Amino acid sequence: MEKLLAQYDYVIIGGGSAGAVLASRLSEDENCTVLLLEAGVDEVPLSDVPWSYLTLQRTYLDWDFKTESSSNYCLAMHNHQCRWPRGKVLGGSSVLNAMLYIRGNKRDYDSWAALGNVGWDYESVLPYFKRSEDARVKELADSPYHKKNGYLTVEYFKYNPPIADYIVHSGEELGYKVHDVNGANQTGFTHSFGTLRDGLRCSTAKAYLRPASKRKNLYVSLESFVEKILVRKDDKSKVAQGVLFRKGKRRFIVGAKREVILSAGAIQSPQLLMLSGIGPRHHLEKMNISVVHHAPGVGQNLQDHVGMGGIIYIIDPPHSISERNKFSMKLSEITKLRNIREMLWNSSGPLYTTAYSAGMAFLNTKYFNILSSCQSGFCRSHSTMELLHISNIVLRNFDNSRLTSIVALDFTKTFDTVNHDLLLAELKYADGFDYPDIQLIFSAFSDYGILAANLYGVESNTATRLYENITKDTQAFGIFPLLLRPRSRGFIELKSTDPDEAPAIVPNYFEDSQSVRFMERMRRTRLMRKLNARSNPNPIPGCLQFDSSSDKYWACYARHFTSTIYHPVGTCKMGLASDCYAVVDARLRVHGIARLRVIDASIMPYLVSGNINVPTIMIAEKGADMIKEDWQS
Ligand SMILES: Cc1cc2nc3c(=O)[nH]c(=O)nc-3n(C[C@H](O)[C@H](O)[C@H](O)COP(=O)(O)OP(=O)(O)OC[C@H]3O[C@@H](n4cnc5c(N)ncnc54)[C@H](O)[C@@H]3O)c2cc1C
């Protein structure tokens, strides 16, 4: 951007997954001006390469946040803190992410609507998923759930070693469908597809901003860090006027004729609101920030997909495979010169894959026991109240037997408080089995301790002992189980009034062992037996007192090697004004402040059952439409 104007129609804060979509869609109207302020720099060519996923974190493209130290989770990590990377770059976290294309479950959106958020049920949001998409996967060509010619290209990962097929087909052997998990039903296995174009990353900067870059009414200012949203307050109203931002060593004020749109993500959107005096009164007063607007929900309701990291299964590749050393990948081999040449000369090879693209599964474990004991049709005839009663039985069982399980903790924590609607929605659909509670993400290589230490921040002693005798030549695959709808709630709070200082991130994680037991079932399939799949024999230090096949061991493991694929949401929750924790209304306008919207992952009232980049893009597509409608009328 060459010259800064005094004001623009729209000022968008943050050019990430949501902000890039908004800037592109709003500037389609050439009669209005749009300023996009992004704290980071432009994308770099390396971030296009899928395998670079493992190298982008902890660079200048990453905000590199950490959770607050805890005595309940992240216990194997340095200082008991888990790392939370976030993109500090045009395209935001869509430049750092693992590119997996998942929309979540239909019921997720229906449960948003059930809170009073008109227009957010599945039928209403599906057109926005489709609008964004350019599906280049052959099997999706005739699907009513997909579309071609949108901005965001969707493809299979161009490279996957043979183990990926074994993983997906062993799921089939267990009776699961291998199908489009973004289509009619979610439960089942799938080969992974991603936000990819010609095999390379398709971030929202690439998808939405590059095609709009010639527009004269779109202004993008990089390395522009917003420090405050300016709100005019008098006896009658509070109206957002513009923002204060820093570029280099200079500070600028810029006005918004129509609206300020906050899209700084689930950590920094609430941080910036609080720095601007919009947040819980007691917290702002404690921080000596003058209260512009008391909004108790800002920073609250933090949810994330928590999981267990570092789980690997060692295998013996079949003798029939000619290139046995390529059956599953060896981490140390992937960046070898021959693979770089393969990419540059032939546009193929292992650099076209990521750590997490060897297949995926969505499974319902939570209701499995009660429902599998139901005789045919019996459960289906239950009324909602009866199902609620069943859930109480589940609750009591979990309470008594496995208090360390996240399912139990989650249920007990919120059952009596806020989450009845979601629970009812879940129970209503539980007997259909298509409301999975666990996602398994598979990787086609062995971590022999390198990733644990370097990526997740596991203490090097622990990493060494956990992967003892597992070398870079060990053939293995990894499984990453995630809890899809955790009921634990955390929060974001300011630690300082200095905008450069990261806020406190307290996710309140717990964990579940169901999915690991599922993995044991999978290990016994014919296909996996062929590979002699066996779990890592080394127990994790810190849990040696437990038998490594017991629930107690896995609960302990989860508290130690707590892991996430970085899906924080909910910190500027969407809801009715009567819900004092709702920050924005169903048109994403901040309650109590005119001309200010929040549009990013933070508005999700409940976490969706799957990866959240594409749901965030959907939110921005819908948000852009609502803004256009509101200013037309
Ligand atoms: C490592 C990683 C892997 C992931 N893998 C997947 C995956 O495979 N599939 C999937 O669906 N999801 C994945 N996700 C999640 C998904 O990418 C994010 O949830 C999504 O990108 C969030 O979008 P957002 O617009 O809310 O925030 P972001 O995309 O993070 O955008 C926020 C933007 O605001 C900017 N910003 C922040 N503060 C300011 C300020 N004060 N002034 C100016 N600019 C500011 C930031 O620099 C950033 O560009 C992953 C996330 C990470 C971090």
The ligand as an SDF file (V2000), in Angstrom:
LIG
                    3D

 53 58  0  0  0  0  0  0  0  0999 V2000
   -0.2500  -25.2740   13.0400 C   0  0  0  0  0  0  0  0  0  0  0  0
   -1.7160  -25.2650   12.7010 C   0  0  0  0  0  0  0  0  0  0  0  0
   -2.2750  -26.3460   12.0160 C   0  0  0  0  0  0  0  0  0  0  0  0
   -3.6270  -26.3240   11.6920 C   0  0  0  0  0  0  0  0  0  0  0  0
   -4.1290  -27.3140   10.8730 N   0  0  0  0  0  0  0  0  0  0  0  0
   -5.3840  -27.1870   10.3860 C   0  0  0  0  0  0  0  0  0  0  0  0
   -5.8590  -28.0670    9.3690 C   0  0  0  0  0  0  0  0  0  0  0  0
   -5.1490  -28.9440    8.8740 O   0  0  0  0  0  0  0  0  0  0  0  0
   -7.1340  -27.9090    8.9190 N   0  0  0  0  0  0  0  0  0  0  0  0
   -7.9640  -26.9530    9.4290 C   0  0  0  0  0  0  0  0  0  0  0  0
   -9.1170  -26.8770    9.0130 O   0  0  0  0  0  0  0  0  0  0  0  0
   -7.5220  -26.0880   10.3850 N   0  0  0  0  0  0  0  0  0  0  0  0
   -6.2470  -26.1590   10.8260 C   0  0  0  0  0  0  0  0  0  0  0  0
   -5.7810  -25.2470   11.7260 N   0  0  0  0  0  0  0  0  0  0  0  0
   -6.6970  -24.2280   12.2460 C   0  0  0  0  0  0  0  0  0  0  0  0
   -7.0190  -23.1100   11.2650 C   0  0  0  0  0  0  0  0  0  0  0  0
   -5.9780  -22.8680   10.3520 O   0  0  0  0  0  0  0  0  0  0  0  0
   -7.3170  -21.8330   12.0620 C   0  0  0  0  0  0  0  0  0  0  0  0
   -8.2600  -22.1180   13.0530 O   0  0  0  0  0  0  0  0  0  0  0  0
   -7.8690  -20.7270   11.1830 C   0  0  0  0  0  0  0  0  0  0  0  0
   -6.8860  -20.4020   10.2390 O   0  0  0  0  0  0  0  0  0  0  0  0
   -8.2370  -19.5250   12.0440 C   0  0  0  0  0  0  0  0  0  0  0  0
   -8.6460  -18.4680   11.2260 O   0  0  0  0  0  0  0  0  0  0  0  0
   -8.8480  -17.0080   11.8390 P   0  0  0  0  0  0  0  0  0  0  0  0
   -9.1940  -16.1420   10.7010 O   0  0  0  0  0  0  0  0  0  0  0  0
   -9.7600  -17.0790   12.9840 O   0  0  0  0  0  0  0  0  0  0  0  0
   -7.4210  -16.6020   12.4400 O   0  0  0  0  0  0  0  0  0  0  0  0
   -6.0070  -16.4940   11.6920 P   0  0  0  0  0  0  0  0  0  0  0  0
   -6.0250  -17.2210   10.4000 O   0  0  0  0  0  0  0  0  0  0  0  0
   -4.9890  -16.9040   12.6960 O   0  0  0  0  0  0  0  0  0  0  0  0
   -5.8740  -14.9540   11.3400 O   0  0  0  0  0  0  0  0  0  0  0  0
   -5.6600  -13.9470   12.2670 C   0  0  0  0  0  0  0  0  0  0  0  0
   -4.8010  -12.9060   11.5680 C   0  0  0  0  0  0  0  0  0  0  0  0
   -4.8280  -11.7250   12.3210 O   0  0  0  0  0  0  0  0  0  0  0  0
   -3.5260  -11.1760   12.3830 C   0  0  0  0  0  0  0  0  0  0  0  0
   -3.4850  -10.3360   13.5890 N   0  0  0  0  0  0  0  0  0  0  0  0
   -3.5890  -10.7410   14.8660 C   0  0  0  0  0  0  0  0  0  0  0  0
   -3.5540   -9.6850   15.6930 N   0  0  0  0  0  0  0  0  0  0  0  0
   -3.4290   -8.5900   14.9130 C   0  0  0  0  0  0  0  0  0  0  0  0
   -3.3460   -7.2020   15.1890 C   0  0  0  0  0  0  0  0  0  0  0  0
   -3.4130   -6.7350   16.4370 N   0  0  0  0  0  0  0  0  0  0  0  0
   -3.2020   -6.3410   14.1450 N   0  0  0  0  0  0  0  0  0  0  0  0
   -3.1670   -6.8040   12.8670 C   0  0  0  0  0  0  0  0  0  0  0  0
   -3.2360   -8.1140   12.5610 N   0  0  0  0  0  0  0  0  0  0  0  0
   -3.3850   -8.9990   13.5760 C   0  0  0  0  0  0  0  0  0  0  0  0
   -2.6380  -12.3910   12.4290 C   0  0  0  0  0  0  0  0  0  0  0  0
   -1.3130  -12.0940   12.0630 O   0  0  0  0  0  0  0  0  0  0  0  0
   -3.3430  -13.3210   11.4620 C   0  0  0  0  0  0  0  0  0  0  0  0
   -2.9040  -13.1350   10.1470 O   0  0  0  0  0  0  0  0  0  0  0  0
   -4.4320  -25.2370   12.0970 C   0  0  0  0  0  0  0  0  0  0  0  0
   -3.8840  -24.1740   12.8030 C   0  0  0  0  0  0  0  0  0  0  0  0
   -2.5330  -24.1620   13.0840 C   0  0  0  0  0  0  0  0  0  0  0  0
   -1.9500  -22.9850   13.8110 C   0  0  0  0  0  0  0  0  0  0  0  0
  1  2  1  0
  2  3  1  0
  2 52  2  0
  3  4  2  0
  4  5  1  0
  4 50  1  0
  5  6  2  0
  6  7  1  0
  6 13  1  0
  7  8  2  0
  7  9  1  0
  9 10  1  0
 10 11  2  0
 10 12  1  0
 12 13  2  0
 13 14  1  0
 14 15  1  0
 14 50  1  0
 15 16  1  0
 16 17  1  0
 16 18  1  0
 18 19  1  0
 18 20  1  0
 20 21  1  0
 20 22  1  0
 22 23  1  0
 23 24  1  0
 24 25  2  0
 24 26  1  0
 24 27  1  0
 27 28  1  0
 28 29  2  0
 28 30  1  0
 28 31  1  0
 31 32  1  0
 32 33  1  0
 33 34  1  0
 33 48  1  0
 34 35  1  0
 35 36  1  0
 35 46  1  0
 36 37  1  0
 36 45  1  0
 37 38  2  0
 38 39  1  0
 39 40  1  0
 39 45  2  0
 40 41  1  0
 40 42  2  0
 42 43  1  0
 43 44  2  0
 44 45  1  0
 46 47  1  0
 46 48  1  0
 48 49  1  0
 50 51  2  0
 51 52  1  0
 52 53  1  0
M  END
$$$$
